[in-house]
């Protein structure tokens, strides 16, 4: 667990960067940033609640611009990655004593899922092509979709729609229809479409070891349907779909991450990931 120190982060708010490091890699006199990121493998958009203290006035004004890109990278020096990427839904700045606190809420695909529409017809289209067109209508990248489909769908259906296909109406509903037909659950992860079958996982042969020596805090708690809840240090690779090799006196085995909530405070003690894990 020795590498899980020297916390680092980088927040990009509409092109303005707030970071713990300067461009030459030196430590920066950072502003205080707190965050609560909630991500899961379901259809609801992932969410971020972020607050930054004492931003410059011009940057504070940006939180009035709905739809600007919000990206948060967090972790440790030499071991950080993006834990949230989405678009700003609402924000405000308030004065609290000598501090200006700018808080905002962003979602990963929220506006796109609410408003996305598609109207296309094909004489013939592959399954991968159909998913790609729906993803494009939502402004999403394909994520792991091509890889999943290339493996062969889990219901053994055809790999293309030889008799043609119509995609029309709500993009979300069309995505629901396609995913249900082929036995996939879908979610949006950092602007990318993620497809998983009931037993699928992201990088299944590269489990993240989680025990008392590698970031686990306290003891896991077992709940209904075999779901295990556990707190760990904020390890950014702990994301929906990743396999965890859990080891404790109470609970051990391989699990798939179903939900994760990242909580952090650059000037406080919070730098955690709260996980819900499902047995594999």
Secondary structure as UniProt FT lines:
FT   TURN            2..3
FT   STRAND          7..13
FT   TURN            14..15
FT   STRAND          16..19
FT   TURN            23..24
FT   STRAND          33..40
FT   STRAND          46..53
FT   HELIX           57..60
FT   HELIX           61..64
FT   TURN            66..67
FT   STRAND          69..76
FT   TURN            77..78
FT   STRAND          79..96
FT   TURN            97..98
FT   STRAND          99..108
FT   HELIX           110..115
FT   STRAND          117..122
FT   STRAND          125..126
FT   HELIX           127..137
FT   TURN            138..139
FT   TURN            143..144
FT   HELIX           145..150
FT   TURN            154..155
FT   STRAND          160..161
FT   TURN            162..163
FT   STRAND          165..170
FT   HELIX           171..181
FT   TURN            182..183
FT   STRAND          185..189
FT   TURN            190..191
FT   STRAND          192..196
FT   TURN            198..199
FT   TURN            203..205
FT   STRAND          208..210
FT   TURN            212..215
FT   STRAND          216..222
FT   HELIX           224..226
FT   STRAND          228..233
FT   TURN            236..237
FT   TURN            240..241
FT   STRAND          242..247
FT   STRAND          252..265
FT   TURN            266..267
FT   STRAND          271..279
//
